[in-house]
């Protein structure tokens, strides 16, 4: 029997002692991020929010095996946030629709979740009907072509990972889901509510397609509600995408009651909640790094507003600043400089030496042909 067939479904249970040993650490980080983001100067908060939204749009689609145009996504997010769009391409309809859905998910947080809102989000994922398959857009599935199953193809064979409740039960299942989701909760309970809501919704699987992306959107909404802010500085979807195989495995195990704790109590979802907390922690840590990156870039260009730099040097420096803590963590080598800015190896070596002399970069220990470089930070910056 799968989880929704259990007699006590959907009365989920967790081991409070186990959860309480893990949750406080996540809540501390959550408060730290909200405080750090709240201290960003005017304008910089929008840059951090833009970066997080771009990541969410791209990664929630990548989890489902879809690739979005990064430039188009950035343009769409900039438009939604009222930021300068100069130099960005025109947003394509699909990317614009996805971004609008993500923004809608964390807007008007006091409003309850409803069928209408969920169907609007799902419809936004399909601005054009798929050509090769039938998908009910803006409405729930009817199982006309058979039961809703999560499947994969392996070596020419179809493997069924999970079968969702039949369409005739959707009205009852969704009513139960809304009762739990729309119940107010404290910040402490709100994180657990978000974890449970994600599992609950994706188990119901009410749409022909788009269930995963809608589940992540409503999870973002639940987190925004417990943080009491619509502004997002971290991307849960990006953290999930980093651990995509583990995400699918813990979902499959929990939905099919295969976790050890479920041998004694099928509705015990402690293992799922622990995985969710680990992933949320990673997302928040990435958010803290995002805030640090935005501040670093702003302070850097304040110091070097009058520094004479070539277009090639500007391009490389902005790449280093935008990817601070994500790319070139072991340092930037001459070959990296060539790949980003172009030119010969001799030009790269000459440019790098010039950037060190001007205080933009500093050389790491080692030197020689294997010399690597990092953004130079003043002592005052490193203390902040």
Protein Blocks (a to p, Z undefined) as FASTA:
>chain_A
ZZklpmklccdcddfklmmmmmmmmmmmmmmmmmmmmmpcehjlmmmmmmmmmmmmmmmm
mmnopacdfklmmmmmmmmnopafehiacddfklmmmmmmmmmmmgoklbccdfklmmmm
mmmmmmbacfkbccdehiacehlnopadddddeehiacdfbdcddfklmmmmmmmmmmmm
mpccdfklmmmmmmmmmmmmmmnomafbhklmmmmmmmmmmmmmmnopabdcbdfklmmm
mmmmmmmmmmmmmmnopafklmmmmklcklmmmmmmmmmmmmmmmmmmmmmmmmmmmmmm
mmmmmpccdfklmmmmmmmmmmgokaoklopafklmmmmngpafklmmmmmmmmmmnopa
ccdehiamlbccdddddfklmmZZ
